[in-house]
Amino acid sequence: MFKDPYSFYFLLPMFRSIIYLMRAKWFYNWMVQIREKATPGVLGGIYCRTRYFDDTIRNAIADGFKAVVNLGAGNDSRALRIEELNLARVIETDHPDLIAAKKMILNKKPLFVPDHLVLVPIDFEKQDLAEELKKAGYSSDLKTLFIFEGVSQYISHEAFFETLRFISSTAKGSCVAFT
């Protein structure tokens, strides 16, 4: 459904070991069975969600979007692995601690910080999204795709709706994809 050659570098050593072991088909199948028994359908949902957002980004770039703002990006590696994003300004936001950790990981070889990527630390509960994006060089005049993947359950009702209000104030044709 998709390839992510970079996600491995964001994992803790223990999880890297598990991924290495999963190269053996029997171990992979065993791990999937355990996951499916514990949380039926979740793994397939994650795969489909990832593919959906990847396709949404590619389609947006093809449709002339000039910016992608990934809200609550965490260790998302799309800015590294989706070639089409080289044609857009990409801004990833997340909690200051997560952005600091991501910068450290991206600065270790073989990873890198692409020229089109800006990392913006923000606490959705305490900071103004519009202000923080503006400080990072974002222009709300750009037709923008906002990715809001798996974030709403971690922020307050107020922060969620404030984020949607900001998105609705951006350039005509901008849109949001969220889960």
VENTAZI-V53010 format. One record per residue. N is the residue number from 1. RES is the residue in one letter. PSI is psi in whole degrees, 0 to 359 (none if undefined). D_FIRST is the distance of its C-alpha to the first C-alpha in whole Angstrom. Layout:
# VENTAZI-V53010
N/RES/PSI/D_FIRST  N/RES/PSI/D_FIRST
This chain:
# VENTAZI-V53010
1/M/328/0  2/F/160/4  3/K/137/7  4/D/88/10  5/P/357/13  6/Y/337/16  7/S/327/15  8/F/321/17  9/Y/345/20  10/F/355/20  11/L/150/21  12/L/154/24  13/P/320/25  14/M/316/25  15/F/330/22  16/R/321/21  17/S/318/23  18/I/316/21  19/I/319/18  20/Y/315/20  21/L/330/21  22/M/354/17  23/R/334/17  24/A/122/19  25/K/319/18  26/W/322/20  27/F/318/20  28/Y/310/16  29/N/320/17  30/W/316/20  31/M/319/19  32/V/318/16  33/Q/319/19  34/I/314/21  35/R/317/19  36/E/325/18  37/K/320/22  38/A/318/23  39/T/80/21  40/P/130/19  41/G/346/16  42/V/316/16  43/L/313/13  44/G/322/11  45/G/321/12  46/I/316/11  47/Y/313/7  48/C/320/8  49/R/317/10  50/T/314/9  51/R/319/6  52/Y/311/10  53/F/322/12  54/D/312/10  55/D/320/10  56/T/318/14  57/I/311/15  58/R/317/14  59/N/320/16  60/A/316/19  61/I/317/20  62/A/331/20  63/D/8/22  64/G/11/24  65/F/138/24  66/K/349/25  67/A/148/24  68/V/123/22  69/V/116/23  70/N/104/21  71/L/121/23  72/G/47/23  73/A/333/20  74/G/228/21  75/N/26/19  76/D/137/16  77/S/16/15  78/R/323/14  79/A/338/18  80/L/322/17  81/R/345/14  82/I/104/13  83/E/323/16  84/E/337/17  85/L/347/18  86/N/341/21  87/L/1/23  88/A/165/23  89/R/127/25  90/V/125/23  91/I/125/25  92/E/131/23  93/T/149/26  94/D/178/26  95/H/142/29  96/P/321/31  97/D/320/31  98/L/321/27  99/I/319/27  100/A/316/30  101/A/320/28  102/K/319/25  103/K/319/27  104/M/316/29  105/I/314/25  106/L/337/24  107/N/4/28  108/K/133/27  109/K/143/26  110/P/7/24  111/L/175/23  112/F/163/24  113/V/111/25  114/P/151/24  115/D/331/27  116/H/0/25  117/L/133/24  118/V/130/27  119/L/127/27  120/V/113/29  121/P/132/30  122/I/140/31  123/D/107/32  124/F/335/32  125/E/336/34  126/K/343/37  127/Q/157/36  128/D/119/36  129/L/313/32  130/A/316/34  131/E/316/36  132/E/322/34  133/L/320/32  134/K/317/35  135/K/329/36  136/A/2/33  137/G/8/33  138/Y/138/31  139/S/124/33  140/S/0/32  141/D/348/33  142/L/136/30  143/K/118/28  144/T/139/25  145/L/123/22  146/F/126/22  147/I/125/19  148/F/65/21  149/E/115/18  150/G/36/19  151/V/326/23  152/S/329/25  153/Q/351/26  154/Y/356/27  155/I/162/29  156/S/162/32  157/H/316/33  158/E/314/35  159/A/322/33  160/F/309/30  161/F/330/32  162/E/322/33  163/T/315/30  164/L/323/29  165/R/317/33  166/F/313/32  167/I/319/29  168/S/345/31  169/S/359/34  170/T/181/32  171/A/146/32  172/K/136/32  173/G/347/28  174/S/155/26  175/C/169/24  176/V/139/22  177/A/125/19  178/F/162/19  179/T/none/19
